[in-house]
Amino acid sequence: MNRTTRTTRTTRALAVAVLVLGLGACSAESVDEAVGKAVDKTVDETYEVTYEVTGTGVDEITYHGGGGEAMEPKLETVTKPALPWKKTVELRGIMPPAVSPIALDAGGADVTCSITYKGKVIKEAKGEGMITAGGCVAVSPIVG
């Protein structure tokens, strides 16, 4: 009789553990599925930004133009741009908008860059000197 009681208790404990783990897995799968759908929607959603570069002495402008992968965007380059320079591009998902003016003349550069989304400037930077390192980089406005 003692052995039957232990076997019954062990079986019940095992059944409860399986039930609890099974229910936990269901809710974890539901959460993972919901997060996955939100990420897919964010990755597939597109948005437009406008890049602007003003100033003097800019030899080149490099920017994210919408190609490539979200975390490895394809860079596009304009050589010897006429300033002021303006370009509207369509980006996708979490791809960050970025524009980087480069000036090679140490004394002749005075540069401002900006990124505008839906009429609002989301990033602006100013620089003087040989190279405007970094330029303007913003977080995707559809994230968050």
Salt bridges, closest charged atoms under 4 A:
GLU33 OE2 - LYS37 NZ 3.46
ASP59 OD1 - LYS80 NZ 3.77
